[in-house]
């Protein structure tokens, strides 16, 4: 015999659920605030080399965030994020030398121009998926690299390419940083703030109508079409958002480097970027931060701090990717908290057995 809950019981259950939700939201807000406080005020005090490295981590977190949205939220495997990053770096460098625009405006224009180019690249490839889409975007990355080697980055010259024929490049100016963040520490904080804003934009997309449409497309395109979702439009939306993020990251990277060179960007970097994104976690925004650390912090530790050959990092990436594909599809962002919780329960049970009290969860 079933018992129908009374209206009072329904109200109490709803109140408890709302209280639990509010507590969970409060915990997340506190965790994010603590993370930002540590990133802004604690990390820059470690040292100059560390500050430069963490600046790169923040920039590459933006890039992996866009790739995570494409793959984890929509199910599109793109290997063209590094190409879009290069376009963002080139655009920001050209705007910097050719105009007197402020850095925030250069940042915005670089994102918008890269966004437009990303949509143009995505238009012919939007009806593809899986391996076919990955190959098309990888070929696009290779084409961008070929063009980059031919024209290189602008260095203050005239014409469309902005290259000067002066053999002595030592006197060339560097890409301008924002006037409020010309030093390395100040620029690091500037990059962290911009990255936080980009993550907020991504969160708003995921929690709103585009996020629901992307989830429907990822689960089943035919079902999404049957439900009235404009699959082509929302796929292009995802491409546009990821391209905009890559353009913003490119502008930040151009100002960090000062004088970018073509040798710094290789087509195979697209594969490494996808690997670290999968390791970090494609279903969580925190996974982009983990991926940024794997992409920039680990090579710094191996080469500078520990004196190892940085190519050993590729072996570590391969082992991590294998482990993620076999046992942890959610990546470290989802698996690590679960493992720590299991370890904590196991340790508590061990304490209970030793002391003869407690230990049950």
DASULFEN-V974440 format. One record per helix or strand of 2 or more residues. SS is the DSSP state (a for helix, b for strand). FROM is the first residue (numbers start at 1). LEN is the number of residues. If there is no record, write none. Layout:
BEGIN
ss=(SS,SS)
from=(FROM,FROM)
len=(LEN,LEN)
END
This chain:
BEGIN
ss=(a,a,a,a,a,a,a,a,a,a,a,a,a,a)
from=(7,48,81,103,130,184,209,221,231,262,269,286,312,332)
len=(39,27,18,23,22,23,11,6,27,3,12,20,16,24)
END
